[in-house]
Structures are given as structure tokens and as C-alpha cells.
Amino acid sequence: MKVLTEVRFIATIEQSMPAEVTQRWTDGASRNAEIANNRRKAKIKNRGDYEAIITEISSRKYEPYINPDFVSKKGFNKDEIMAKHYKNNANGYTKYTNNLDYMYETVDGVPAKRYKEKIERTAAHYGNKNVARKVLGFSGMRSTGLGCSVQVIRWLDGESTIAKGTTVQIEQGGPMIIAQMSLRSSFRSVLEQRLNQAGAAVMRADFTAGEMKRQNDITNDLMNAMSNPGLNLVPFATGGDSRVDYIQDEAGILYVHVKVSQK
């Protein structure tokens, strides 16, 4: 067995959203509301556009994740599952247009009033320290530094740049491209979302060992599904020789331990 890379990225969880960032985001989103709505209408003018732009692309991206030999508990094979997936997406057109028309409707003489009010509520929500600390320590933001989840996906996609504000401990090796080439773009978005969700769940559970293991198990299953089989890696497992684990040390510091080993 050979360790290809091993690194620890610290999660800086005691963060708050800077007030000027929240205000800038609110102002920008409100200003661009009408522009965004007009572009949406120009891009998706009818059901045909919706199916071509959303339904078909969604189906193409979803298809590689289903094993050709898989059969669901209800007896559906891959082709039948894909057909249902396509149909469900296509049937969403009416709901899609109705929801957006409602949000961007002019109310009391104010264009997109409901949308703008939603932006203000969301900004206030994320400006709350108790909410921000469950997000920023993992996702981060460009003005305050990228979080540990972003650094993990960069490292496992071959990027050596360490963003400002990131605390990293490199044990051995360096960054490497771990995903199957056909899944590489999906890998970045899916793994980042998974690590953000896992970090928030661990915090909500007050860092209990059981919840941490549960979240790590899900993450490592994802790693096994998306990693390149040609690399001949030791299977990912919580605490294993290949792992992507959240760990809290004796000092209370939370970090993501990335270790990739080859058979």
C-alpha cells in the first residue's frame, strides 16, 4: 500500500457574515431582479425550451450515476428509471413558470416585490451568527476566505493553491485528480455540497461521535462511487487508509482529514 496524499483542512467555525457583505448582496440581487426575470423569459419561452434546456440536460447528467444492472425495489431497471426521471422533470414546467411569475410579479407598484422581500429575509437569516457559523466555516466566501470543503475539492481535483484564511496541515504527497474524467465537474459540486451538509449536521449534533461517523460514512460512499477505478485506490471508509473524514481533536478543533492510498 502507498499513501498518495494526506492533508488536514481546518474548519473555522466561529465566523459571522460581515454586515457590508450582506448589504452588498441584498442590494445587488434586488437591482438585478428585473434583469434576471427578463433573461429567464427570453431563454425559456415555452415548454419546448424548458424540456431542451432543463429536462434533457438534467437527464443526461443523472444517467451516469445509475448502474446499468441496477433494479429498484419496485422492479424498475435503468431505462425505466430514466424515463420516469425525464417525465417528472418535464411535468415541472407549469409549476416552474407559475412560481417564478408569482415571485417576480409587480405588487403595489414595485416590480418583483416578493422576490426582493425574500432576498432581504434570506440576508437577515444568514447574517445571524448562529446560522453563518454553520455555513461559512465549511463553504467560506471570497471576501473572508474559502472554507475547508472548497479546499478539499480543489485538492482532490489537482489544484495546489491554498486560499487565504485557510489553515492546512500537509502530511505527505500533494493534490491529485481523483474523479473519473466523465464525472469530474459533477464531482466538484457534489462533494462540496456533501461536505457542507455533513459539517452543518455534525455541528447541529454537537459533534457527537455517532453523527460524525454517519456523515463520514455517506461522504466516503460518495468518494467510492465517483473516484477513478484506474487509480487502484484503497476503498474509502471512515477511519480507513483512504478517507475524507470530519474529525474533532482533543482541543475541539474540527477539520477534514483527507487521505488517499493506493493498493
N, C-alpha and C positions, 0 to 999 in steps of 0.2 A: 504493500500500500504506500502511496506517495501523496503527501499533502500539497495541493496545488496553490491554495491561497487560504489565509486565515487572518481575519481582521475583526475589530470590535468598533462599532459606531455608537457613541453615547447619545442617548435621548435627553435633550434639555427640556424637561417638562415644566419647569417653573417659568412660564412665559405669559405675556399678556399682549394683546393686539394693540399696537401704537394707535392713539386716537387719530393722528393725522392720516394714517393708512386707511382706517375705517372710513373717515370722511371723504378721502380721495376716491375710494372705491364706490361709495354711495353716489357722489356727485357724477362720476364718470358713467356709471350704469344708468342713472336717471337721464343724463344728457343723451345717451345713445339709444334709449328705449325705442323711439320712433324709427331711427335708422335700422335697428335690428329687426323690427317688425316689418318694415318695407322690404328689407332684403329677404326675409323669410317668405313673404308673399311672392316675391319675384322668382325665388328659387323653386318653391313648391306651389305651383298654381292650381294643381288638381290632383286627383287620386293617382293618375299615371305617374306624375312626378314623384309623389310620395313613395310609390312602390319601387321606382327605379333608384331613388336616392337613399331611401331608408330601408325598405323591406329587403330588397335584393342584396344590398351591401351587408346588412346585418346577417342575413342567411349565409353569405359567403364566409364571413368572419367566424360564425358559430360552427360551421360544418367541420373544421379540422379538429375540434375538441371531442367529437363523438367517435369512438372506436367503431370501425366497420362491422365488427362482430357483436356489438352491444345490442342487448334486447332488454327493454324496460320491464318493470314489474307487471305492467299491463299488457305486455307482449308486443310492444311496438319496436320495429327494427329501425335502423338508422334512417332509411329513406322515409319511413312513415313519421318519424320524429321531426325530420327536416320539413316535411310537408306541413305538419301542424305548426311548426315554428313560423314558417312563411305565412300561413293563413292567419295566425294570431297577430303577426305584425301588420299584415295588410288590412285587417279589420280595425286597426287602431287609427285609421285615417280620420274618421269623423270625430273621435274623441280628441285627437291631436289638434285639429283645426278649431273645434269648439272651445277647448281650454285656452288656446292662445288668443283667439278672438276675444274671449271674456277678459283675459288679463290685460290686453292692450286696448280695450275699449275706452273711448273718451267719456269720462264721468265728471259731471259738474264743471264742464269746460276744460278739464285737464286731460290731455292725451296720455294714455297708458297709466292712468291714476292707480289702478290696483297693482300693476307691476311695480311702480315706483314705491308704493307703500310697502310692498313685500320686500323690496330691497332694503328699505330703512329698517324693517323689523329684523331681517337677517343680519344686517350690520350690527345692530344693537345686541343681538344674540351672540355673535362671535366676538364682540367687544367685551363681553363678560369674561373675566379672568378664568372662572371655573370651566367655561367652555373652551376658551382659547388654549388653555394648558393641556387639554385633551386632544388638541389638533396640531398646534404649532410645533410641539416637541418632536412630532413624527413627520409631518409634511413640511413644516417650516414655510418661509416665504422669502422672496428675493431681498426685501429690504432689511430683514433681520437675520438672514442666513437660512440655508436649506436644511431640512430635518434629516434624521437618520434614515428614514425609509427611502428618500430620494437618493441619498448617498449609497445605500445598499444596491439599488437598481443600477446606478452608474457603475459601481464597482463590478457587478456581475454582468455588465454589458461592455466591459473593456475600457471604461473611462478612468483615467488616473487622477483627474482634477478633484481636489478636495475643496469644497466650498467654504467661504468664510463662516466663522462661527461654529464649525463642526469640530468636535473632538473625536479623534480617531487613534486607535492603537493597532498598528500593523504588526502582526506576529511573524508572518512569513509569506512569501510569494507576492503577487500583485494582482491587479484587476484582470478579469478574463471574461470572454464571451461564453456564456453557459447555455443559452437557449437554442433550441432548434431554429435554424435560419428562417423557416416559414412562420415561426411564432415570435420572432424577435421583437417586433413592435408591440404585439399584444402582451408579451412578457413584461415589458416595462410598465405598462399601465395597470395590468392585473396585479403584479407583485406590489407595486406602490400602494394600490388600494387595499390589498390584503394586509400589508404591514401597518397601514394607518388604522384599519379596523381592529387589528389584533392589539395594537398599542392602546387604543382607547378602551377596548374591552378589558384588558389587564388592569388599567387604571381604575375603571369602574368597580372591578372586583377587589380593589385594594391590594393588588399584587399577590393574590393567593397562588400557591404553587399549582393547585388543580386547574385554575383558569389559565395560567400561563402555559401549562403543558397542553391543554386543549387547543389553545390558539396556535402554539408552535406546531402541533401535530397537523393542523389544517394547512399551515404555511408550507411545511415540508412535503406534504402530499402534493401541493401545487408545484413545488420545485421538481419533484419526480416526474410529474406529468409534462412539464414544459422543457426540461433540460435535454440537451443533445445526447442521444444514446451512443453516438460515435465517440464521445469522450470517455466512455467506460468508467463512469464515476461510481463510487460507493453510494448506495441509495441514501437519500436524505431521510433523516429521522431525528426527532428531538433528542438532544444529547449525543448524537452519533458522530461518526468521523466525517460525515457530510451533514451540514445543518445550517439552517437560518433560524436562530432562536432568540427570543427575548429572554434576557436574564437580568435579575436584580442581585447585585452583590451584597456583601455584608454591610457595606457603608450606605446602602439604599440607592445606589446609582443603577439606573436602568440602561441597558444597552442591547444592541443587536449583535449577536455573535455569529459571524459568517465563517464557515469552514467548509472547504470543498476538497475532497480526497478522491484519488484515482485508484482503482483496483490494481 
